[in-house]
Amino acid sequence: MPERLLLDRLLLIADVLQRDMARAFAGTELSGARMAVLWVVHHSGPATQQALATELDVTPRNISALVDALETAGFVRRAPHPADRRAHLVELTGAGVELMTRTAREHAELSARLLDAVAGDDRAALERGLDAIAVRLAQLIAEADESADDAASR
């Protein structure tokens, strides 16, 4: 049997998590993209749609559709921006706070259960390694995007 590469393992983990997320969202108004908006607002506080689009690296049109769907579902509301009359802040509603509090708790519980599979002495190294891999992957993707932009501009 051939050796499993690190990337193979990461792709397997990503696939398992994607399938679990699809199962969790089945029959609800939620999706991975909508949850990403909720996570940003939950962790960073109220934000303009422009800030959300930048943070999530999506188009303003896409973020508008996501916020519209979340607003219709009752998880967010648009509130007047205190300093810019033209802008609105996207903020969590009571239902949104409840959902994200429960989701954050479930994530913490699952994280603890996953770490139970790793020997206590190895956990800190695993976490440092995962952080390093995430940073390196982001760098590689940024470099690839830059190369593609350079090629397109020629």
TATASUL-V323696 format. One record per residue. RES is the residue in one small letter. PHI is phi in whole degrees, 0 to 359 (NA if undefined). OMEGA is omega as a letter, one per 40 degrees, with the letter a starting at -180 (999 if undefined). D_CENTER is the distance of its C-alpha to the mean C-alpha in Angstrom with 2 decimals. Layout:
res;phi;omega;d_center
RES;PHI;OMEGA;D_CENTER
RES;PHI;OMEGA;D_CENTER
//
This chain:
res;phi;omega;d_center
m;NA;a;34.70
p;292;i;32.78
e;293;i;30.61
r;277;i;26.87
l;284;i;25.14
l;306;a;22.10
l;299;i;20.17
d;302;a;21.53
r;293;i;20.26
l;296;i;16.71
l;295;i;16.79
l;298;i;18.29
i;298;i;15.66
a;299;i;12.88
d;295;i;15.25
v;298;i;15.98
l;295;i;12.45
q;297;i;12.02
r;295;i;15.41
d;294;i;14.78
m;295;i;11.85
a;299;i;14.31
r;297;a;16.98
a;296;a;15.30
f;268;a;14.62
a;304;i;18.06
g;79;i;20.33
t;243;i;17.87
e;276;a;16.61
l;267;i;12.96
s;212;i;10.86
g;300;a;7.50
a;294;i;7.49
r;292;i;9.03
m;295;i;6.91
a;299;i;4.01
v;298;a;7.37
l;298;i;8.59
w;299;a;6.35
v;298;a;7.41
v;293;i;10.80
h;299;a;11.15
h;276;a;10.77
s;255;a;12.45
g;92;a;14.75
p;306;a;16.07
a;215;i;15.34
t;287;i;17.03
q;298;i;15.69
q;298;i;16.57
a;295;i;14.50
l;296;i;11.38
a;299;i;12.32
t;295;a;12.90
e;300;a;9.76
l;267;i;7.69
d;56;i;10.84
v;232;a;12.11
t;284;i;15.63
p;303;i;16.98
r;297;i;18.31
n;295;a;15.04
i;294;i;13.46
s;298;i;16.83
a;295;i;16.74
l;295;i;13.38
v;294;i;14.78
d;304;a;18.11
a;295;i;16.93
l;292;i;15.19
e;291;i;18.38
t;300;a;20.60
a;283;i;18.99
g;90;a;19.65
f;266;i;16.27
v;225;i;16.45
r;219;i;19.48
r;264;i;20.48
a;238;i;22.80
p;302;i;25.19
h;285;a;24.20
p;292;a;26.77
a;243;a;27.72
d;226;a;27.17
r;297;a;28.94
r;277;a;27.30
a;253;i;23.69
h;234;i;21.84
l;260;i;19.15
v;266;a;16.43
e;227;i;16.60
l;287;i;15.98
t;273;i;19.09
g;302;i;20.65
a;295;i;19.14
g;293;i;15.61
v;298;i;16.40
e;299;i;17.89
l;300;a;15.03
m;288;i;12.49
t;295;i;15.32
r;295;a;16.00
t;295;i;12.51
a;298;i;12.30
r;297;i;15.83
e;297;i;15.19
h;295;i;12.51
a;296;i;15.18
e;295;i;17.84
l;294;i;16.34
s;302;i;15.66
a;297;i;19.30
r;294;i;20.57
l;294;i;19.04
l;293;i;20.55
d;299;i;23.80
a;283;a;24.21
v;251;i;24.60
a;304;a;27.81
g;308;a;27.59
d;291;a;29.03
d;264;a;26.41
r;296;a;23.24
a;297;i;23.19
a;294;i;23.80
l;301;a;21.04
e;296;i;18.46
r;296;i;20.02
g;296;i;20.04
l;297;i;16.40
d;298;a;15.60
a;296;i;18.25
i;295;i;17.03
a;298;i;13.49
v;296;a;15.40
r;295;i;17.94
l;298;i;15.72
a;299;i;14.11
q;296;a;17.80
l;297;i;19.04
i;293;i;16.67
a;298;i;17.66
e;296;i;21.24
a;295;i;21.11
d;297;i;19.80
e;297;i;22.59
s;297;i;25.13
a;295;i;24.28
d;296;i;24.63
d;298;a;27.89
a;296;a;29.20
a;290;a;28.50
s;276;i;30.31
r;278;999;33.42
//
